[in-house]
Amino acid sequence: MKRALLWLPLLLFAGLFALVGFGLLKPADRTVRSALTDKPLPDFTLPALLPTKPGVARSAYGGGQPRLLNVFASWCVPCKAEAPQLMRLKAMGVPIDAVATNDTRQAVTDFLASYGDPYQRIGDDRASKVQIALGSSGVPETFLIDGRGRIVLQHIGDIRADEVDAIAKAWRGAK
Amino acid sequence: MRRALIALALVAAPAWGQGASLANVQLRDPAKEAQAKALMETIRCVECQGQSVADSDAAIAGSMRAVIRERIQAGETPGQIRAWLIERYGDYITYDPPLGAMTWLLWLAPIALLVAGGLIARTTFRRRAR
């Protein structure tokens, strides 16, 4: 019994070593996902940022048509990288609305002139309040809201070229 | 006269800022500000994880400070605001995690260790007394 116990510290050390080694080779995913996925879109109303487009409100969702809600900012570099993919989704017939966080009318006008304008509506979320109400932790993020007004998908980070088809498919399946 | 005006501007500036953004401006009521500050120190910044929103310079942390101060000012309790944030971001957002299926070990381990330590101490002292 005593002899067997002698090996216990070594075994504990080996276990700890394996645990740390595993964590080193395969780091945990620290992305903070919205806890609202598969829940109804929370209530919010954002005024229009541009004179040419309406703002965004909760009442626009749940009328049977699934829509994308893109949280973006003109000052965000990955948002520029994402712009062509959003334009492709728009060409595929996917309606896209935007929450412009911490932004100004002039900066967004310039951004859309340079990188294309995929949006049907743009809400002015100057204090990022709606971004927080959605459980979004950065820009860009894209929420898919189904025909019943529920958030069915949260895409964190910019949409890459090879992810467009999966999002279009999810949109088609979200009626 | 000019000096007086500058002094007045310096004194009044925080008051003007009150309406604009509560991200970096304290609430006028010290008791409410203390409540808000205590809550901010236990809410995780989602961008620079490992920092609280009270410590972080990230834009989203500033927005969260503003949301917390606004809600405290409107009369909500820190517990209600914490629950509202957990509803949106999950338990990871709070440094004061609620007791649940995932966290019971975290909460009960100290008590279990204390009991185990007490038992070990008791047997050791008894042996010594003999």
HADDOCK unambig.tbl for C-alpha pairs under 7 A between the chains (distance, minus, plus):
assign (segid A and resid 32 and name CA) (segid B and resid 46 and name CA) 6.56 0.50 0.50
assign (segid A and resid 32 and name CA) (segid B and resid 89 and name CA) 6.81 0.50 0.50
assign (segid A and resid 33 and name CA) (segid B and resid 89 and name CA) 6.50 0.50 0.50
assign (segid A and resid 34 and name CA) (segid B and resid 88 and name CA) 5.78 0.50 0.50
assign (segid A and resid 34 and name CA) (segid B and resid 89 and name CA) 5.06 0.50 0.50
assign (segid A and resid 35 and name CA) (segid B and resid 87 and name CA) 6.25 0.50 0.50
assign (segid A and resid 35 and name CA) (segid B and resid 88 and name CA) 4.94 0.50 0.50
assign (segid A and resid 35 and name CA) (segid B and resid 89 and name CA) 5.05 0.50 0.50
assign (segid A and resid 35 and name CA) (segid B and resid 90 and name CA) 5.43 0.50 0.50
assign (segid A and resid 36 and name CA) (segid B and resid 88 and name CA) 5.79 0.50 0.50
assign (segid A and resid 127 and name CA) (segid B and resid 63 and name CA) 6.14 0.50 0.50
assign (segid A and resid 128 and name CA) (segid B and resid 63 and name CA) 6.03 0.50 0.50
assign (segid A and resid 129 and name CA) (segid B and resid 63 and name CA) 6.94 0.50 0.50
assign (segid A and resid 129 and name CA) (segid B and resid 67 and name CA) 7.00 0.50 0.50
assign (segid A and resid 133 and name CA) (segid B and resid 88 and name CA) 6.78 0.50 0.50
assign (segid A and resid 134 and name CA) (segid B and resid 88 and name CA) 6.57 0.50 0.50
assign (segid A and resid 135 and name CA) (segid B and resid 88 and name CA) 4.52 0.50 0.50
assign (segid A and resid 135 and name CA) (segid B and resid 89 and name CA) 5.27 0.50 0.50
assign (segid A and resid 137 and name CA) (segid B and resid 46 and name CA) 5.71 0.50 0.50
assign (segid A and resid 137 and name CA) (segid B and resid 47 and name CA) 6.66 0.50 0.50
